[in-house]
Amino acid sequence: MTNFIPIFPLSVVVYPGEELNLHIFEPRYKQLIQECVAAKKPFGIPAVIGNNMNELGTLVEIVELTKTYDNGEMDIKTKGQKIFKILEVIKEIPDKLYSGAIVNYPKNVEHGNRLLMDKVIKALKELHKLLKVDNNFKRPEEELWSYDVAHHAGLNLDEEYEILGLINELQRQEYLKRHLVRVLPVVAEMETLKEKIKLNGHFKNLEGLNL
């Protein structure tokens, strides 16, 4: 399916199913959100990386208009629906301050491997333990898939965008597994180094070698 959508480019990667809260303050996007709320229509968030708008993004629905301020600014809650690919950007739309795009929606294979996903979650929990951060998953572990955990894996924006371009759940799981296999030893070494630095200057209780 190909259609036209209003777009709100942001330096963020949004995944299907993800909840995203936004504060709207620019006049063009205030107009966009007002019209989407009135018509109960979604809008697109293309990923911006290095000041460049990429061709992939996520269609999001407005779940709630949380607050409207006296100056017209708004707080909204959104939720990702599906990934789109931009075919053509429409920079100027009659009587509109915002831009739009002609997009299509790549077929997304959402069935992955549960055992592989369990390994990814186990590695994620190990990473979070090393970093001393809390898991903030909003669903039971057995219901989690790649989109649910990708933001928790310590990926940079480019890597998060690469996952957006993988339209097969099994590919996304493999990507996360390889990333975590690569990152975990580095983080573990950093934690060991931090402990060594903390001990510097303190009395050390070390055993001597029996010769």
N, C-alpha and C positions, 0 to 999 in steps of 0.2 A: 504494500500500500504506500502511495506517495501523497503527501499533503503539505499544506502551508501551516507553520506554527510561528507565534511570536517567540523571540529568543531573548534570553537574559544571560549573556556570557559572564562567567565567573571563574576565578582562579581556584577552582575546586573540581574534584571528580565526584559525581553523584552516582550511586548505584541503584538499580531497581530494588524497591523495597526499603530503601534508606529514608529515614526521617531527617529533614533539614529545616532548621529554623532560620528565618531571614529577617533583617531589619531593612525596610525599603525607604530610601530617602531621596534618590535622584528623581527629578520630575518625569523623565521618560519611563522609568520603571514603576513609578507611582501610577502613571496612566495605564501601563501594561497590566499591573496587578488589579487595579480597579475594574478594568474591562473583563479580565479573566474571572474575577469573583462574580461580577454581574451575570456573565454568560455561562458560568460554571464550566469553564474550559481550562485545559492544562496549558503550560508553556514549556519551552525547552531551555535547558542549561547546558550550552556547549562549554567544554573544558578549555580554559585559557592557560597556556603554559608559556612563560617567557614572553609575555605581551602578544602572543599569537593565538588566535582562536582556532581550535582544531575542528576537524570535520565530525568528530563523534561527540555525543552528549547524551543527556538523559531527559526524557519527557517527565515532568513532575506535575502532580495535581496539588491544588491548594486545599489542604485539609481543614484549616481554620484561619480566619482573620482574627488574630488574638487581640490586637489593639490598634486603634487609629488615633494619631496625635492631632493636636490643634493645627499644626502646620501641614497636615496631610501625610506625614510619614506613617508607616505601618509596620507592625510586627506580624509575620505570618508563619504558619507551620505548613510544610510541604512534605510530600512523599513521592519518591521515585517510582515511575511506572515501567518504562521500557527504554531501551537504547535506540537512538536515531543516528542516521548518517546524513550530513548536510550535502545536498546536491547543488544548491544555489543559494547564495545569501541575497536577500532583498533589503538593501540598506535604507531605501526611502519608501515609505508607505504613505499614501495620501491621508492627511489629517492625523497622522500618528507621529509621536516623538521617538518611538522605539523601532527597532529593525525586526525582520523576520527571516525565515528560511524555508525553502522547499526541501523536504526531507523524505527519506524512506526508513523503514525499520528492519534491520537485518534479523533473520530468523535466529533465535537464541535457544540453543539446546540446554535445558535446565537440569537434566538428569545426570548426576555424577556418581561417584563411587563412595558409598558410605564409609567403608573401611579406610580409604585414603583420606577422607575428610576427618575421620577420627584421629588419624595420625597428625594432620595439620593442626587440629585443635590441641592435641597433646603438646606439640612443639610450641604453639602459641602460648600455652599456659607456662611452659618452661621459660620462654622469653620474658613473659610478664613477671615471673618470679625473680629472675635475674635483675630485671629493671626495677623491681619493687613497685609495680603498678597493679591496680586492681582490674580484674576482668569486668567489663561492663556490657556483657552480652545480654540482649533483651529477651532472648528465648532460650529454652533448654538446649543443652549441647547437642542432643540427638536431632534437633531440628535446624541446626546451623548449617549454612552452605557458604560458598566462597564470598558472595556479596556481603554476607553478614559480618564477616571477620576481616575483610581486606584492609579496612582502615585501622585495624588493631595490630597489623603485622610490621609496622615500622617502615613502610614503603615510602619513597619520595613521590612527588607528584607525577613525574614521568612514568614511574613504575605502576602507580595507580591507574594511569591512563592506558598503559599496556594491557592491564587486566580488563579495562573497559572494551578493548578491541578484541578480546578473546570471547567468542560467542558460543563457546562450548564449556559447560561446567567442569568437565574432566580436565580440559586444558587449564582452566583457572586454578583448579586444585593442584595440578602438577606445578604450576608457576609458583604458587604459595609455598609448596613443599620445598622446591629448589631454593627459594629465597631464604626460608628459615634454616635449611641445612647449611647455607652459606653464612648466615648472620649469627646464628647461635654460638659457634666457637669464638667469634670475634668479641661478642658481648661478654661471654664467660671470661675471656682473657682480660678484657677491660676491667671487669669486677675484681679479678685477682690482682691486677695492677693497682687498683684503688686501695685495696686492703694493704698491699705492700707499702704504699705511700703513707697510709695512716700509721703504720708501725714505725716509720722512719723517725729516729730521735727518741723512741721509747725503749725501756729496758726489755730485752728479749730473753726469753727462757728457752735456750737452745741446748740440745744434748751434744756433748763432745763425741768424737769418733774414738772407739776403743781400738787401739793399735796392738 
